[in-house]
Amino acid sequence: YNEYKSYLRMRSLVCQWQQSLQPGVPLDFITVDPDTHHVYGCHGNTIVKLDYSIPQVLMFHELDEGVTISDVHWLPAHRGLFLVLNASVLAVFYPDDKSMEELVSIEDGVASVAWCPDDGVCVIVSDADRLLLMSEEFELVHSTPAKPTEFGSDVQTQVGWGSKTTQFHGSEGKDAALKPVFAESTPISVMDTRDTGISWRGDGQYFAVTTVDTRDGLDYRTIRVWSREGQLVSTNEPTPGLEETLSWKPSGELIASSSRHLNKHQVIFYERNGLRHGELELTLSNPDTVVSDLLWNCTSSILGVVYEGATSSHIMLYTVSNYKWHLKQHYTYDTSVRMEWDPENEYMFHVSTGDRYIAYLLGTRVLRAPCGTTTLVIDDKQVKVTPMGRMIVPPPMSHAQLVTPSTCNALSCYHDNAYLFCNDRKVYTFEGISNRSGSVVHDNCFELEKEFPLLSFAAIRHFVMISECKAIAICVVNNTDSLLTLEFADKVVSVVSCIQLEDSVMNLATHPSRDLLVLQLFSGGLFKFTEGVLEPWGNSLIEAHECQHFLEMELVEFEGEVVVVGRTPHNHLYMDTRLWSYDCTSFSQTKTHFLITSHTHTLRCVPLNQSSKAARASEGFVDTGIRSVERGSKLVISHGSKVVLQMPRGNLEVVHPRPLLLTHLTALIEDNQVLLHLHGNGQLTVFSWCYMLSWYLLYKCYRGVICCHGTYCISVTVVLYVVMVPTV
């Protein structure tokens, strides 16, 4: 978990893949079968079974008239759907034979229900405020009031040290020592729906319940933590404006809920003992918007916030590092929205909006400028820029911030200019980002033309600038992925061409010259896009029976031959049709080497001055250098002899691997830049002095190896350096 939390600090979340279909009815509830990856949705008395990989509706079944599905959950042990019918009857529906078995009827009615992560215990809160625990065989195990007056077994105790009676209370006087530890509760939020919510911890040992309590004629929102056996553990610290949303982080540290104030809207966090532990202030705080749901992904690395307003709905994805929250992605919809994370894939989530179902697959990318040394990190309405070639600024800090009016969802760089595709359907441009500092306002703004085929649910993916006024992007058009060629002119982004693809796009890689693009489709096949023509790229990267997709993909050039290198979710590294490595955690490339970090905590430097055909025929590449690195280190950038690694703690470290350093020094020796910096009068400029001094220091450290490269070149350069020093 800590590795995930720090790994996203220098990486941006991008929409890697998107698939949509229309099931025929709006889906009020979504659940996923982790074995077959089929998605089940319900609306009214209708049950729909979807397969997003085809995409296709596999089943459309209607129950008896007068039946309304109130909740749904997939039970792997029963191979069926757990249903709550008419908010009172518990049943199991078997999709294979479309039969249904009614099990238990709750006379008081069901206010909320939730299964533990291992599907061994079901928690039900009835409309009569009773807490019921049922086994996986639907037998009643425990029953207790859902709104007890006591605090719980984890009530705070005073042992004398630090108690309120021994503290100085200032102007409040001694009466302050008699006040309770927890202040009086505050009234319920005006936007509260008064619903009951349940959320389990990831290990299934505890669950939290949020209810509305009434005392002295006023309503209060309270969160209580219960054990798996039904024993009350703690009660939350009273919070003003607390709302009904509730989500327990699977890793167990925090319980998330929302709180509304007059001038702000927050996601607040509690510990298991009921004490508050930080908050997240939301950027959308309009009076007519409400937080309808909070959802953690399975690895606790991403928090999804579902916002609903009068005219639009929003899904915002947050990550945290060093107690600072970053908004990584923001999606807007025209109608109300329902979101559900995939139970196994931490980067996939499912959305139902209106009459459409959408599946999203996210990816993590280190966004770099073409120079290879400048990194960009998306954070809400700003993009943090750091020229790693000149300075190392650890996250969440940065050297410059590119500020935009709305959230940036995709970006691309051409030369030293950045193009930001934002949530308000506009593209903002920034020039010379490597030389900017502080907060930077955009230089130009381009708005999408009215005929632009970007629907409200569609996300711009794989946005790549191929020139200063043209770009390539992937977007869903007419329920299928299309390759768009965009043109920037007269403050308008127009579509030059639209090529509909047979399958959805998973990855897109570009050659540094931007004259070659390679696409990987959902089926695993590769296609190249050159001069407006889309054609197959040799054989498929992955054998058909493996059917894996790449998390990252790049084009690498070996002695003039371009090959595709990709890393799968299982950390397998492929080069074209050949499996290269079984334990690659990250990779990067320079002009002379290809760098790989592995599960064995090593950094391998592979030279590019060899034929890929010879490499395929051999057992593998001959590494010119392997060095140990800290466990969990991942590559950020590599340029010249410098390699920047991100440690598991999130900090950045710079190393100079020997193969890269020797190659860099060799290039300096053979280059005549020293002579080019000299003036005709025989004197050096200040820049030339700094350049020669840095070269000399490197030479001094590695003089034994460098002299073997060429003694004559070394002697001439050193003599020139010694002669010119007194003239500076």
Phi, psi and omega in degrees: 000315179298328178294318178296318186296320181275335184294331183274000184291318179262006182243152177251146174277129178232152176281109184273323185211146180214137179221138181223153174204164181250107183285349180106336178221152173290135184267117179276333181225145180227137172216154188237136172273110184291343181280313182258350182062025174276148182250132177248135178228153183227147174207120182063243176251019185252137176242129182238137176244125186239152171234106185285344182283339183278309345274151185196149173274115184272333182209140175222101188237136178248133176279183181299153177294146182088356179261133177235128180277121182263336179198160182212146178204137180275129178251105182298324182294326180267350185052044182208174180262126172278123184239145168250114185258130178053031177058028181208330186254131176261130184214165176235126178253130182257109185294334185297312180249007178056038176255159182224142180236117176276129189253302187224147174241125179265109186296324182283350183091154182255118176273323179200152180214146179203137176265145177289162184302330179267007178057030179264338182223139176244129179256131179231132171249119184275167177292343176270015177062045173248138177261118183244135175247126180237147179280176180291345174265012176064038174256137181290123182257321185207147177218133183203157176299139182277349183231065178290158182272339181283164182284316183132178184291338180266030180298142183290139178241148179251129179249010177110311181286123178076013179287161183294335181289339181257006183261156176274128187250006175064225185290345179290334178080188184289341180295338180295335180289341181272352180289147179292159180297317177264129179289170178297147180294156180252152185299162182291156178292148181292337180265005182292137179273356179067019178281158175261136181235148179227139177214132181266151168284158187300327181273357177076014181269338181220156173216156181244145180230130176249128182223168175256118178259149179242122178219130178057036177080003180243150180261137181228144176264128185228141175247125178240142178254129182239153174276170180297333180273359178092021178263134179291129183256310183202167176233144188289157172291128183304135184227131179295139174068023182295139183245182191276348182293144183205133178204121180268128179299129183304327179288344169102352186287318193230151171247123185259139173211175182243154181218133181250133176237177182295324186241007181198162177232130187231151162259119184251154186236141178238152169273174182295333181278003176095353181277147178289150182215066175094174180205165178233118180273125183277146182282330177268108183230038177291150181297334184266006179257146179228150173274108184273339181197151172233131184218130173265145171283172190294339179258005178065017183268342183227134175251122177263128179245122179258118181250136177230132179238189182289326185242346183206162176235157186221146169238122181240133183249122183245147168233163184230143173210130181053044179063018175245129183268140182235129175275112186264325181216148181217119180243139182241140181228155182279334183239178179297154190225148175234131185236146176211127177285151175289138184290343184240321181269114185290345182252011180244138173218158185243140186228139171237123179219122183063230178260025185233139173252137182227134173249131179244141172235118181270161174222159177250134183224141165271104184280121183235150171285161181303335178294338177088352183249347181259125180253149179230134181233125180281131177212092177059239185268023176212153176242122184273126186243133177221120174282093184296342178291335182253330184208154177245109179248115183287148176289154006273014177279169179200166180280324180217157179230120176273110189265134178231157180291336180225175185292136177274127179254338180205151179209160177208155180237143172230119190058241181248023179249141181250140179238117186251119177266113190253171186289344180270018177064038177227155177244123181252136183247144178227132184254144177058051187293333182291338182253011179262157179215158181070201179279128185241130177267148185298149178274323180219160179223129179240130181256143180294139178294158184297330180272009182296128186279051180251105179284167185296329182272345187279144178246137174287124182235154175051053180279118185225128174276127178255349173201183181290342183230009179225148181215161175242138179211157176249134181210149178280121177231122181057045176067010176227152178291141178227145177265112184259137170255117186255148178231135180255116180200139176054044177063021182228140174260115182244157180265117179278317179213153180222111181252113178283135183257155180284338183220164179283152185267131178262319184217156175216127179236145182237148173282148179306331178283351180064016177261002180219128176235139179238131181247139170251123180272170182298331178286350181100349181286156181246142177223144177252145182239108180226132177052041176078008182243134179252121182216158183298150177254085176055222179272164178294147180295323188240142177297151187297325185287340179278318174050054177253160178239158183270139169279324179224147180211135179219157172263128182237138184252119176250106179049050177086351179258124183270127177236160179259127178242129182219151179245130182271169177300338178268015177064029171271132181255124181248144170236106189054236183270007188247131175285121187263314185215149179263349190223045180271122178261335175195160178211159178202170181217150171245189179289339185239343186221157172246126188251140182224134167255147188231171177291343177275012175062047178232156174245119182251133180249114184252123180289148180264357182273050176213159184281139177290330178295317178296325179291322179294327182285338183267178178293335182165178180288147174269110182286133177278347179193133175232126178229152180279145176229170180295148182300131179085006180290143179225148185286138174252298175218159174216128183206129183063236176261358186266134175231123179258124180245145173258126182278164179301332179284349180103345180284161181254142177225147182248131176232157176238088180302143185302316179299319180291322181294316180295321177296320180293317180293322178299319179295324178293322181294315183284345182275152179257027182296330179298317180289327181292335181279350182280141174276165181294335180276003176087012180250156181257146173280170178297320178296319179296323178296314179296321180297312182291327179294315178296320178297318182294321180295319176296318180296321181297322181287329186237035185294328182296320182278323184292324180299331178291340181288318181182102185292327182293314180296322180294315183296320180295317183292319180293317178299317179298320180295314182295322181292322187273345182301313182296341183275354182274000000 
